[in-house]
Amino acid sequence: MSESLLAALRPARARLDLDRLAANYLAVAAAAGRPVMPVVKADAYGHGAARVSRHLVALGAPMLAVAYAEEGAVLRAAGVRAPIVVLAGLAPGQVRSLVQHELTPVVSTPSTLELALQAGKDAGRRIAVHVKVDTGMTRLGFTPSVVGEAAARLAESGRIEVEGLMTHLAAADEDADATRRQLDLFDEAAEELARRGIRPRWIHAANSAGLACLRRNHTLVRPGLILYGVRPRPLAPAIDVKPVMTVSADIELVKEVAVGTPVSYGGRWVAPRRSRIATIPFGYADGVPRTDDMSDRGELLVKGRRVPVAGTVCMDLTMADLTDHPDAGEGDEAVLFGDDPPVWDVADRAGTNAWEILTSVGSRVPRVYLEGGRIVGVESRFTPRAGDRTR
């Protein structure tokens, strides 16, 4: 079934290696020495949240983290039963969904505090929340001076369990001193809650880069990027991981063009000699960055060698120069990123970061899941649904 589905789609795919995902998770868990709450927001950074979540829970992940309540609801519909923490905002109209799907909100503003109290009333039972303190991100979170009062109000309601205390590190991947200052403020906030008799089970600050600066009193970590085999930089924990995702497409056409021939929109790339130009069926709607640097210096991997992108990346197609790679031809695979080129290479040329490149891989690119070197599943938005008929 998986192979027949792939055969019905254009020859482009994102391969996801579940063995690597498992190895990465176990390596992070061993290095952290405490429970790991995988971050699976943004469709697990483009890797497919439902399948990734089920895989990680089976490996022992005690809970999961998403950004928004609707992401948690989708995971519940996919059969994920583990606790799910909602890290970002919560709208008034989402209280019913929060209760229905037994999601754990992060209380980080006066309005979400009121919504959590309302959820406790609506649920008819005690619900768990995590409280967020702003230690320097200047985004969501209570300031250290008022977080104790906010947590106390929740605890005193009788309907809320303050299960967690968290903060968000603003520069763990680039500024160790700033991170230490944030962690000091966070630890002071934890002490303030303790003075009020509130001792959350889960105290957590460490994202992927933050794994390098764990504090002894922190009882949970919440990595994202590193689980998917991509190390943050320039600062990163010393954990050996491998990329889970490889994005590629098969060359559709190779044509010989004369010197002086313009290629792609605007004719910004002009053949400096007689050239072999490949057309590949993926473009910026699929995650190939459309930037000047990608057009001027971008590379794809074809049959073990890097070849330059030729001309402006299109929505659906990308061209590459195969002139110096005479062994490459139609039907050969062109890799955007994976082991080689690594995703950071693509990010550098796009003037962005690895997080954006991963989450930009479009939903029309089928996700092909591998385990033990075999395809164990294919997920595509174009999969026929029950009741659909070919006409």
N, C-alpha and C positions, 0 to 999 in steps of 0.2 A: 504493500500500500504506500509506504513512504517513498520508495523508488518511483512508483508510477505517478505520484503527486509531483515529485521533482521534475519528472520528464514532461509534465504538462505546463511547467513554468519556464520563464526565460532562464538561461544558465547563469544565474547570480545567486549567491547564498551567503549566509553568516553561519559558519560551523561553530558549534559550541561543544567543547570537550568536557563532559561531565566527570571524567576521571581526574582531569586537572582541577576542576572546581572542588572536588572532594579533597584532593591533596592540598590545595591551597587553604581550604577551611581547616583541615587538621593541623597544618603547619602553623597557622595563626593561633589556633586554640592552644597548641603546645607552647608557643612563645608567650602568649598572654598569661597562661596559668590561671585563667578564670573564665567564666562563661562568655560566649561570643554571641552577640545579637547581630546577625547579618543585616545590612542595609540593602533592601530590595526595592527601593523607590525607583521611579522612572523606568518601570518595567525591568527591574534588576539591572540598571545601567545598560539597557538595550539587550540584555541576554535572555529575556523572557521570564517575568516574575513568577508565574505559576509553577513552571517546571523547576526553576532554580530553587524556589522556596520549598517545594516538596522534597527536593533532593537534599537540601541543607537540614531540614527538620529530621529527615531519616538518618542523617549523620549525627544528630544530637543537638542541633541548635535549639535552645530552650525557648526562644522567641524571635520575632522578626521586627524590622522597622521599615515603615513606609513614610512618605511625606504627607499624604492626604487620606481622608477617610474613604474616598471612593476607591483608592488603590487597595485598601484593606478589604473593602467589600468584594472586590474582584477576586482577591485571594480566597476569601471564604467561599465564594461560588465555585472556586476551583478545588475545593476540598481541603484547604489548609486549616487545620484546627489549632495550631500553636498560637499563643498570645501574640498579638500584633500591636505595636506601639506606633501611634500617629504623631510624627515629629513636628509637623508644621502647623498651619492654621486650621481652624475649625469654624465653620459657618453655622449660624443659628439653625438653619434648615437641616443640618447633618446630625443633630442630637439623636433623632430616632434611629438613623442608620448606625450610629455609634453604639447605641444600646442593643439594637437588633443583632448586630454582628459581633458584639462583645469585643469591641476595639478599646485599646487603652490610650486615652488622649494625653498629650503633653500640655500641661497648663502653663502658659507662658505670658499671658496678658490678663488684665482685669476682666475683659470680656470672655476669654476662654475659662477663667475661673468661674464666672457665673454660669456658663454653659455646662461645665462639669458638675456643678451643684444641681443644675436642672436635670442632667443625665442621671444623677444619683436618685433623684426623686422619681423620675420616669421608670427607672429600672426596677424599683421595688427591692433592691438589694444593694449591698456595698459594691462600688466599682473602684477599680484601681486607676490611679493617675501617676504620671511622672511630672515633677515640677522643674521648670527650667529657670536657671539664673543666668543673667547676661554678665559675663565677666570680661567682655572686651570685643565681642563681635558687633555689638551695637545693632542688633537686629531684633529677634524675638527674645523674650526672657525678662524676668523681674530683676531689678537692680539688687545688688547684695544687701542694701539697707532695708528693703521691704520684703525680700523673699521669705524670711522667717514668718512674718505676719500673714502672708498669702498661704503658706503651707499650713499654718495653724488654723486658719479659717476653714480650710478643706478638712483637716483632721477632726476639728471640733463639730463638724456637721453631723457626724455619726453615719454618714452614707458613703464616705470617701476614704479609701486607703491610699495614703501617700506612699506608693510602692517604690518610686524612684526619684532621684535628684540628678539633674544633668546640666551640662553646659556645652557650648559649642566652641571649639578651638579655631581661632581665626587664621593662624599662621603656623600650625604645627609642622607643615612641610617646608617652611622657609625661615622661621625665626624662633630659635630655641629660647632666647631670653624672654620674648613676649609670651611664649607659651608657658614658661615657668610662672610669670606674673599672673596669668589667667588661672593657672592651677592653684596658686596660693589663695587667690580670691575665692575660688570654688571650694577649697577645703575649709576656709573660714565660714562659708555659707553652710556647709555640712555641719560644722560645729554649732552654728547658731540654731539649726533645726534640732540638733541633739539636746541643746540647753532647754528647748521647748518640749522635750520628750518625744520628738519625732525622729525616728531612725529608719530611713528607707532601706529596704532590702537591696535595691540596686542603686549604686552611685557610679555614674559613668560620664566620661569626658572624651575618651580616646576614640578618634576616628582612625583611618589607616595610618597616617603619619604619627598620630598621637600614641600609637603602640610603642614608640621608642621612648616615651616619657611617662610611663605608668606610675601612679602613686599607690602606695601599699593599701590605703583605705578604699580604693576604687574596686568595686566588686563585679563590674561588667565592662566589656568593650563593645564598640559598635562600628566595626570596619565596613567599608564598602569597596572602594577601588581595588585594594590589595587582594580581596577575595577573588576578584575576577582576573587576577594574575598581572596586574599593572601596579608598579611601585610608584608612590608619589615622589616628587623630587622638588628641590635638591636634597631635602632631608627625608630619610625613609628608614623604617626599622629593618634590622638585619634578618629578614625572613625570606627564604628562597621560594618564589612563586613563579608560575608559568602562565602565559596568556590563555584564557579560556576561549576567546572569540577570534576567529579568522574570517575576514570579509574578502570575498573574491568573486570574479565572474570570468566566463570563458570568452576568448577573443572571437568576435563574430565575423570580422572581415579584415583582410590585409590587402592594401592596395599600394602599388608603386606610383610615386608622384615625382614630377620633374622638379629640378631646382627652381626656387622662386614660387612654388605653389603655397598659397595660404591655407591654413587649416583652422577650422572651427570658427565660432562667432567672432566677428571683428577682424579676422585675418591677422591676429596679433602674433601668431607663430607662422613663420615662413620657412619652408624647407631650404636649408643652406646647401643642399646637395641632392642628388637623386636619393629618395628616401622610401622606406617601407613603413607605412602608417597603419597601425592597428586600431580598429574601432571595437570598444568593449561595452557591453550592455549594462553599465551602471553609471550613475551620475550624481549630481548634488542632491536629488530627491532620495537617494539611497545612502548618503553619508560621505560621498567624495567631496571634500571641501572645494568650493568655487572661489578661490582667491588667486591674486596675481602670483604669489609665491608658489602655489600649487601648479599653476600653469607654466611658470618659468623654471622651477626646480623640483617639482613633484616627481616621484618615482613609484613604479609598480614592480613587483617581483614576477618574472615570467621564466619558467624552467630554470630556476636557480640563479638567475641574474637580474639585477635591477635595470629597468629601462625607463627613460624619461617620459613624462607626460608631454604631449604635444598639443598646445593650444588650449583655449578656454574650456574648462569642464562644463558640460551641458547638463540639463536636468536629468536626462535619461542615459546619456552616453559619455564616454571619455575616450580620447585618442591618445595613443602612445607611439613613440618612435622606436621601431624594431630594426633600424638600419644596421646597427652594430651587433645584432643578435640574429644572425641568419637562420639559426635552428628553430626559432620560434615562429609559430604560424597559427592559422585558424584552428579553433578548438582548444588551444592551450589555455591554461588557467593564468589569470592576472590577479595577483594578490594586492589588495589595498593596504591591509595591515594584519598582523598576527605575530608569529615569531620574527618574521622579516618581511617587510619593514615593521618595526615595532610601532605601536600606536603613537608613542611620543614623537616619532619622526614626522608622522602626518600632522600631529598637533602643532609642532614647531613651524611647519610650512604654512599652516593655516593661521598662525598667530594666536593660538588658543591653547587649551589644555586637553589632557587625555579624557577627562570626564565628558567634555562636550563632544569629542569625536565619537566615543562609545555610544552616547545617548542620541547621536544624530543619525545612526544607522536606521534608515526608514522602515516603516512598518510593512512596506510592500516587499522587503527582502525576506525570503523565507528563512526561518531559523531551523537549522539541521542539527539535531542532538546526537552526539556520539558517545558510546560507552564501550569499552573494550575494543575500540577500533571499528565498531559496527554502528550503523545508523539505528537508533532506537526511537526516533520520532522526528517528525517534520511538522512545523507549525507555520501556517501561511494565512494571511487575511483572505486569500483567494480559494481556500479550501471549500469545496461545495458543502452546503449545509443540507440537513435532512429536508426533503421536500423540494429541493432545487431540481430542475430538469434541464438537460441540454436541449437547446432548440436549434 
